[in-house]
Structures are given as structure tokens and as C-alpha cells.
Amino acid sequence: MSRENIFVSGASRGIGKEIAINFAKKGFNVVGTSRSDFDFNLDLDNLKPIKLDITNRDDVHDCFDWLKSKNLLPDILVNNAGITSDQLFIRMKDEEWDNVIETNLTGTFNLSKVFIKNMIKNKFGRIINITSISGLMGNPGQVNYSSSKAALTGFTKSLAKEVGSRNITVNSVAPGYIETDMTSFLEDETRMNIIKNIPLGRIGKVDDVSELVMFLASDEASYITGQTISVDGGLLMY
């Protein structure tokens, strides 16, 4: 049985792109998705970009059929796609709530649901959900985003208990402040105030997250499931 196929949602930039490239450079067959057309701009035959709206179940099922025809059904699924639509709760519009929940939570459900049957059949699988420390600690202006990410923690734990007997692990990775497009807008003063609260004294890098994802996908992590692991430089400690 092949255990070499990786599927990464939200792979056109940032953390998702780094995860996809990291797996591909290590020889895995990687399919990365984005809602818009994109290209990895790398000469790697085992790294395929595809356009996919993970909130559209018909599109997700069509994607499944295409992957099956190419023998690319994933052994390892990385649910990374996510959006923000920040607004103070009192001003938050219904669509700002709906869009974030639909992408961040329901999109994860859609992909996991369509791929997990094959993992159960093969008695092997790794599902890794990219959440956020916002879902663990909350952030003002992010009731929608924090709710969607907090829900993924419950999703992870519940699914892990259901499929553990089939040799499928389900874990979450909760990044803190990472150098991506989502943090590039921070002003210098804001950035410095954030860093003051991080024990390691720096904002993280995308490979800080991708290396943990790589570990959780490996055989070395076969006895780890139902966990949410923060990658935040110590910002959030229990």
C-alpha cells in the first residue's frame, strides 16, 4: 500500500505552501489547493497545484474522483485552508460569520469526510488540522475566526477517538504569530509589543510549523492522536 500521497488545502501561500513544498522535496506526491488559480513555480513533477473551493461539496467530490483516477487519494490530509474576516462582534455582519465558519470549519469537514473512507479501507491515515492559538486564547475582533478554530479542536479529538482503531491519527497544530501575509501588515510598534510577550523573543517562521506537520505525519508520531500542539514561541502556556 502506498503511503506517499499528501493533500494540502490552502497551499498557494504562507504555511500551506511551505508544508506542500516541504513534503514534495522529501519525495512525496503532493496535491495543493487554493480557491483561485495558482502555481508553485517550482520544477517538481510530484507537486501539483489545483483550484478547489473546499466549501463546495460538488467540487470536493469531483476532486476526489480526479485524485482516484490518478491514484493520488491522500494517505495524509493537511487541512490548512482558512480565512479571516475580522470585526468587532457588535459590528460583525452575518456573512462575515458565515464565510469564516464555512471555510475554516465546514471546509475541513468536507475534505475529511470525502477522504477518510479510503483511509479506513487502507487501515492507515494521518489527518492534520491547522488551527490557531486564537482558538485557544481568543482575540478581540476575531469571534468568528476564534470560534472556527476552537471548533477544530473538538473536531480533532472526536474524530481521533472514532478512527484510532483503524490506525488513523488526527491531530491539530495551532500556530501563533508566524511570518506570513496575515502578519505582514503589522506596524513596527505592534510587532514589538507582540514579541515582548513571546518568551522566545521572535515571531515564528513557516518552517517552524511545517516541520511539526512533517513529524505528525511520520511513523515516529504513530502514537500521538487527538492532540492540539501550539507552535507559538511560548506565547500561550497552560
N, C-alpha and C positions, 0 to 999 in steps of 0.2 A: 504493500500500500504506500502510495506517495504521501509524504508529509511535507511537501515543498511549496505548496500554493498559499500565497498570502493575499488578503484583500484588505485594503486600507481606504476607508472613506475620508473625504475631505483632505485629499493628498496633493492639492495644487500649490500649497504654500505652507510655511510655518512648520509646526510639529508634525503634521501628517506627511508632508513632503519629505522631511528628514527620516521619518520612520520607513516610508516606502523605499527611499534610496538606500538606507542602511541595510534593509533586508535584501534588496536587489544586488548590492555589491557583495553580499555574502553568498550569492548564488541561488537565492530563492526566486521562484516565479511570482512576480508581484503585479497585481492589478490595483491601480489607484484611481479614485474617482473625484469628480467635482461636479457641481451643478452646471458649470459653464465649461466650454471647450478649453483645454489647456494642453501643455506639453512639458515634459520633464527636461527637455533639452539636453539629454544625455544619450550617448550611444550605447545603450544597453538593451539587447533583444529581450531580456527577461523582465523588463519594466514597461508595463502597458498603461497608458492613461485612457480613461473612458469618461464620457459625460453621463452623469446619472443624477436624477433627482430622487434622493432616498425617501422623500415624503410621498412619492407617487408609487403606489403598490404595483400598478401595472408595469411601470418601468422597472421596478425591482425584480418582478417575476420574469420579464423579458431578459434582464441581465443574467438571472440565474440560468435561463435556457441557453444563452450565448456562452456562458462560462462552462456549462456542462458539455456543450458541443466541442469546446476547445480543451476539454479535460483540465479545466482550471478551477473547479469548485474548491473553495478555500478550506484548508486544514486549520488555518489561523485567520481569525477575523479581528481586525482592529477598528472599532467604532470610534472614529476620531471627529467626524464632521460635526460642526457646531457653529451657531451664530449667536451674536449678542444684539440686543435692541434696548439699550439702557435708558431708563426713565424713572423718575421718582414715582412711587406707586400711585399716588393721588392723581398723577397726570398720565399714567400708563393707559394706552389705548388697547382695546380688545385684541386688535390684530398684532400688537407688539407682544402680547402674552401668547397668543395662539401660534404665531410664527416660530417663536423660540421653542416652545414646548413641542411643536410638531417636528421640527428639525432635530433638536437635541435629544429628545426622549423617544418620540414615536418613530423617528428615523432609525434609531438604534434597535427598537423593537422589530421594525420591518426587515432589516438586514439579518438580525439574529434569527428571526423566525424562518426566513426562507433558506438559510444555510445550515441550521442546526440539525435538520433531519439527516443530512448526509454525514455529519459528524457522528451522530448517534449510530448510523448504519456502520460506519468505519470504526466505531469504538475509539475514537481519538478526536480531540479538538481543543483549540485554545481560543477563547473569546476575551479580548482585552478592550475595556471601555475607557476612553479618555474623558475624565470628569474634570473637576477643578476644585481648588480649595475654597472657591466661592460657594460651592455646595456643602462645604463642611463648616465654614465660619460665617457665611453670609456677607453681603456687601450692599451698602446703600445704593439705590438706583438699579439694583440687579435682582429684584424679587423674581422676575421671570427666569433669568439665567440661573440664579442660585437654586431655584425650585427644580428646574430641569436637571441640574447636575446632582442635587441631593437625591432626586428620584432614582438616578442611575445607581447610586449606592445600594438602595433597596432592590433594584432590578438585578444587580450583580449578585448579591447574597442569595436571593430567592432562586435564581436560575442555577447558581452553583450547587445548591442543595438538590435541585431536581436532576441534574445531569452528571453529578460527580461519579455515580456508579458506572457511567459509560465512558470513563476515562477522559472526560471533558472538564477542563478548568475554566473558571470565569473570574476575572479579576478586574479591578479598576486602578487607573493611575490618575492621581489628582495633582496636576501641575500648579505651582504658584505663579509668581511673576517670571515669565520667560521672554527672552528677546525674540519677538515676532511682530508682525504687522499690528497686532492688537495692543502692543505696548509701545510701539514706535512713536505714538502721538504724545506720550507723557512729557511734560515740561521738566526742565532740569531740577527745579525745586521739588516738584512732586516725586521725581525719580529718587532724589537723595533722601527724602522723607521715608520712602518705601524701603530703601536699602538700610536705613538706620534700624528698622525693625526686623531685618533678616540677620540671624546670627552669623551666617557665613559671609555676610557683607557684600553680596553681589546679586544681581538679577541672573536667573539661570539661562542656560543655553539649550537650544533644541535637542542637542545630542545628550544632554542630561536626562531627558525624557525618553528618547529613542533607545538608549542603552538599557533602561529598565524594561521597556516593552520587549526588547530582544531577549532579555533574561526570562521574563514571564512566559515567553513563547517557547523557551527551550526545555529540554528534558530535565535540566537541573532544577527547574521550578515545578516539577510534576506533582509535588506535594503541597503546593500553595494554591488555594482557591477560596473564593468568597471574600477576598481582601481588597481594601482600598488603600493604596500606598501613596503618600504625598511626596512630591518632588518640589520642595519649596524653600530649600536652604535653611529650614528650621523655623520658618515664619509661623507655622501653626503647630503647636505641640500640645498633646493631651496629658 
